Amino acid sequence: MISYLKTLRISREDVSELRFLLHGPVGAGKSSIINTVKSIFEGHQFINCLAAAEVPKAFTVKLKKYSLGTVPFVMHDVRGLEVGDTKGVHTKDIINALKGHIADNYAFNPVDPIFTTNRYYIHNPTLNDRMHCLVSVIPADRISMMEDEVIQKMKEIKAAASTLGIPQVLFMTRVDQTCRLTQQDMGKIYQSKKIKDKMMECSNRLGFPLNCIFPVKNYSEEIKSDEKLNCLMLEAFTQIVHSANDFVKKNSNEKKTVE
């Protein structure tokens, strides 16, 4: 799968890289997903992307772009969603990022979305500035406890992405904390009734079809490469690459910018 992804060509020549935006509640594992994917592509453990382990605090406060070795894919990390209007990332900022209006390293303001006068605001984004796939990240062991307000914020962002025609998938993390069978053998993840129940719960609460929900595990305590973990993540990552590439292809005749 790595060889296939390294040789994959983007369906439009003037798009230099496929761009993926990860979002979700604080502590869902967004940053850890990026660490894991970078570790797989770069062949060694990558821990430079700050990740909030068990602490309910947002470690990512800016829009951060992470390249993945030599492949033409980049992942964008954002501040996590939280309850209330004064904490976490503003939903309008996520939507602005999807549209390509926000430049890398913009520091999110929980109270107000980016102003058009801000130096990080991109007034006329092209397809190369926009996000090509939205990845919602949900922790399997916490979906039942997630506040309705955070779920509603995620559904608002999902609806905006649908309006923009941007493909969306859901990465369900922390599967090893949900099921002992999976914890012992990641290769049995799709045989687990607990994991299937959690996928159904994600589907019911957020409106994703089951074939767009991918259970994954991030590198956390492992110090050596884990082939089953890698395969699980690569299967999910390959799907978002295909979805993003199809999106770019569908917009191949697009010359106008996003409003």
Summary of the structure (lengths in Angstrom):
residues: 259
radius of gyration: 17.4
end to end distance: 36.7
largest distance: 52.5
contacts: 809
relative contact order: 0.18
helix: 40%
strand: 15%
